[in-house]
């Protein structure tokens, strides 16, 4: 197991290194990043001065090494919009995004897992059909539309919840968390349903039935355990994609997190912040995947032995 | 793949969900093709006297504007019809770009192995670390908004799954005896890949393509919604929704239709994809 983890750790380090290359390359896609940061009417001479000052006239490998050094020391440059180091601007917003992603994950589990189990147990019955239609719709609805519809219904018409922002504590997180979590809940539900159906068809479940165990016990104690193992990996991946999905949900609800910050920073051409967020989100993904793999190893002895 | 057209049609007819998918997709295609004929107004024509009207069944409606008008008095139905064109073009072209890049990369990685494989697969791993929307938004912000760029972004963000799939399939096929036989009779690598391997993996590629297409429709809408899609003078569903958001308190109707169009399109493509998977390759796990 130690060898496996070491290998995964090595892969993660390589991935993070690759992420720095990709971010750097994308930022230089149009040639001179200064063009992205100033208005199109800026005179050529001024742009030349800026490029020189910011080091964009140096050879690309030299620029990349400087970028890499910056990343390793947590220096992503200065956000000229906030006039602060980009990293601290981003970290200031991180808790809001993390709490939103956690709340969305909670909704994803609370909705997706019971729905998946019910759907599998009541296979081909009415409740199964309803859940499957809802799950499919959940995967087809764009988050920004779902968010707007929820605002219209619960905030504008019914006045139950605020339309956006984060000023009302728990009340203001409900709609964004639901919007963000529904897609993942639908994904988990569909996966769990097919896993459960497969497990329920296994012979050991027949044995459980034959020896007269109550249905509830068979499902919770014997079937669910096996059906859940791949769900745990999936949940980790979903958490990472929830953080990515925050870009849209936070914009719709005016949630003061990193996702909204990245859209604002792109609009104000604050590319130090954009770079920092893209890099950090990708790193979070790598770290979560690594942790999930370790957890999976600990939970599932079969993997440990391989 | 030796199933004739009649067989395919029969299977599709028997699948209720597949049929619904086909009908939804056909409606979108027809709307896009015949938008100039179907649309009652010019989608860009402003009529400030009749702005922010509700659909004809609601109270504040305006005769002639079936689904109402937006904040500049433009006819929503006409804009929706024209909007389907962008969706369709980006979905088709993006899927083709992503599919070609992905299949070529997958072929290279699977067939040549060694360092080619290592590099391409590391690229795949790295790309999968980036959240889909964020990567698309970042590239869009750097490249600027144009139809070509959105298609390019759709391709860049979707090639990975084809590459993985094709690589895996090729790894198992290239060891087969018939490939060995072709090589022994002097067939070139290109010949082996194009004439003997690709036809064998075309069905899973088609299945992935439909599922990726649904994702591309969502991506294009998201980019437009965030303001980084196609240029502002082309009506798109995503942008209509983002404009409608400003009038959410006064004109909620305006928000409903564009989102409904996106959802139904994605639903149609997904349903068709699910049926295709069951029909072509039931074992495929995607």
HADDOCK unambig.tbl for C-alpha pairs under 7 A between the chains (distance, minus, plus):
assign (segid A and resid 15 and name CA) (segid B and resid 126 and name CA) 5.44 0.50 0.50
assign (segid A and resid 18 and name CA) (segid B and resid 126 and name CA) 6.10 0.50 0.50
assign (segid A and resid 19 and name CA) (segid B and resid 126 and name CA) 6.21 0.50 0.50
assign (segid A and resid 26 and name CA) (segid B and resid 139 and name CA) 6.46 0.50 0.50
assign (segid A and resid 27 and name CA) (segid B and resid 142 and name CA) 6.54 0.50 0.50
assign (segid A and resid 30 and name CA) (segid B and resid 143 and name CA) 6.59 0.50 0.50
assign (segid A and resid 36 and name CA) (segid B and resid 142 and name CA) 6.77 0.50 0.50
assign (segid A and resid 140 and name CA) (segid B and resid 263 and name CA) 5.41 0.50 0.50
assign (segid A and resid 140 and name CA) (segid B and resid 266 and name CA) 5.48 0.50 0.50
assign (segid A and resid 140 and name CA) (segid B and resid 267 and name CA) 5.49 0.50 0.50
assign (segid A and resid 141 and name CA) (segid B and resid 263 and name CA) 4.89 0.50 0.50
assign (segid A and resid 142 and name CA) (segid B and resid 218 and name CA) 6.37 0.50 0.50
assign (segid A and resid 142 and name CA) (segid B and resid 263 and name CA) 6.76 0.50 0.50
assign (segid A and resid 145 and name CA) (segid B and resid 259 and name CA) 5.43 0.50 0.50
assign (segid A and resid 152 and name CA) (segid B and resid 252 and name CA) 6.75 0.50 0.50
assign (segid A and resid 156 and name CA) (segid B and resid 249 and name CA) 6.53 0.50 0.50
assign (segid A and resid 241 and name CA) (segid B and resid 131 and name CA) 6.22 0.50 0.50
assign (segid A and resid 244 and name CA) (segid B and resid 131 and name CA) 4.82 0.50 0.50
assign (segid A and resid 244 and name CA) (segid B and resid 133 and name CA) 6.90 0.50 0.50
assign (segid A and resid 244 and name CA) (segid B and resid 134 and name CA) 6.45 0.50 0.50
assign (segid A and resid 266 and name CA) (segid B and resid 141 and name CA) 6.56 0.50 0.50
assign (segid A and resid 282 and name CA) (segid B and resid 129 and name CA) 5.07 0.50 0.50
assign (segid A and resid 282 and name CA) (segid B and resid 130 and name CA) 4.90 0.50 0.50
assign (segid A and resid 285 and name CA) (segid B and resid 129 and name CA) 5.73 0.50 0.50
assign (segid A and resid 286 and name CA) (segid B and resid 129 and name CA) 6.26 0.50 0.50
